[in-house]
Amino acid sequence: MTVGRTSAQEYIDQWVPMPVEKAETMVATMYTDPEVFKLEQERLFGGKTWLAIGGLHQLDGPGSYFTTSIAGQPLLIVKDQDDRVRAFFNVCPHRGGMLASDACGSMGRSIQCQYHGWSFGLDGALRTARDFEGVEDFDPDQFGLRALQADTWEQFIFVSFSPDAPPLLEFLGDMPERLERYKIGEKVHAFTQEYEERANWKLVWENAAELYHLPFIHPQLPVAKGTHDEVRGGNYSIGVSGPPESVDGANGTLPYLDVNLFPNFNIVGDDRSFVVAYIVPHAVDRTGWRLDGYAPQNLANDERFKEGYMASTDGVNVQDIPLNESVHRNLQSFGFDQGRLSVRWESQIHHFQNLLMGHLRDGS
């Protein structure tokens, strides 16, 4: 027997927020409909949100840069002469040429389009438009690079496509204060791992945000057998878990955290070491994500520690990726429309879905 399938547009039009005790999950078509992804590009990623796109370790002085993309938008992240992080579309305003094709490198003192050689300052201002004599009504000030808002918190770089987005610290709310005792800023980058999934980005996010599946999918993790609690604030939610003795801070170890910042940033770990995940939507059924591991300097330089940490995180991801991909396929089945949420274990998903629907409904 098949179940009735609710269209994504019908769900968006009729959605009202409900407490987690009464809430249902989003309908399946919210994950599989290409029109929803287009709406997310416009109202969520292009709206008044801040997107995590990388770490300060990827930049090394004025002129250093890295390229990335999110929700189909190519980006160029660069440090200017004042050591300030700048973010631009990786597109020349002349005729759409690419500014930088390498993953990272150094621009020197200027940014030059690879197509026709237009050059720009590290602040994005147009410096040279080759052989443009005789072009009438051409205002160089109107042809600088198209910039995004860029800011940092701790070691992490965020961008916003909207000039009307609130300041980053306002967007974060009291999350930095809640994490202060973990001394995140004192840890240094140790390793990077990158993955691609044939699944919708929201499935990747939701899988990272809930620990309900750990005893069945990741029984090797000690946190899977421990206690659990959650706190939720504006744009973030935090799951606090671990063996009972660690939750109270015994043995000098703070609780194990699963921090989720809407819409695409995740921190998992404790006061000794942690990994951050940048979730990068590419298409309705394709998601990239990168893990950066952080630890104290002595451990970050210890190859044995890094190899063990990477093997552990990769082991978890190898278990999660086929799971997410199978769920994405199953959401196209006539046998599923929407489900329910565990009050104890899936409140972070409820919080995420409410934030998402608020943006899709109101465009704010």
LINZIFEN-V293809 format. One record per helix or strand. SS is the DSSP state (2 for helix, 1 for strand). FROM is the first residue (numbers start at 1). TO is the last residue. If there is no record, write none. Layout:
ss from to
SS FROM TO
SS FROM TO
This chain:
ss from to
2 8 14
1 24 24
2 29 32
2 34 45
1 51 55
2 56 58
1 64 70
1 73 79
1 85 89
1 104 106
1 110 112
1 119 121
1 126 128
2 140 143
1 147 153
1 156 160
2 168 172
2 175 182
2 184 186
1 188 197
2 201 209
2 214 217
2 222 225
1 227 233
1 236 242
2 244 247
2 250 252
1 256 261
1 265 269
1 273 283
1 286 295
2 297 300
2 303 330
1 340 340
2 347 362
